[in-house]
């Protein structure tokens, strides 16, 4: 009720999931008309819509969230906002002190970008999600200012300021660890719960075959994902698992903890 009453606004037939508001809702951030009279798109509020499971209960707004993302695509990944904030938006706060195209001000801030990528997998947009993952990986860029094999906290991009790939620093907790979670939960579809595992691998993978090894509650698990366009099938130690579809028609398999042995092989074919 709080979400419906406060952060979803409507103009004609279009909805917007706003980033926030100020001064008793005298203005919004990420709305059709922000405090600086700009139509602004915001990233993380739309990611929240999916990651909070709100989208599974109210899928009506999904197409508008995805349309919002299309306005935020950048060279290095999703931008936090578009357009950025100039000094005439000072009511929004200190973000106006950041040059546009840096850190959180209309740049690719990795933490937020990967939340959005995570949400694209939930929305059953794996092709788009994988494209955005390739953008945020530092190894795929000719020039960056931080360690080339460690995720940066952000990528700056502003040609007027001669910024292209610059970052303040490396950042494991907000960038690399969030990306690793995305690999495990989305690319391999391994989602551990308290008493069971949900397997929801994407219907698309850029890899013909990929594998992952991990330990879950002291049990060794090996996941093998084969992209062969044969239709979704998921096996545990050779036994076919029951398949279900979620709100966005993703394949969901439930794996009971009692069925897990000391060593397990999960085979997924899509």
Secondary structure, DSSP 8 states (H G I E B T S, - for coil): -HHHHHTEEEETTEEEE--EEETTTTEEESSSS-TTS---EESHHHHHHHHTSHHHH-GGGHHHHHHHHHTS--TTS--SEES---GGGGGG-GGGGS-TTBTTBSSEEHHHHHHHHHHHHHTT-HHHHHHHHHHH-GGG-S--SS-TTS-BSEE-EEGGGTEES--S-B-IIIIIHHHHHHIIIIIS-EEE-SSEEEE---S--SSSEEEEEEEETTEEEEEEEE--SS--EEEETTEE--EEE-TT--EEEEEEGGG--SEEEEEEE-
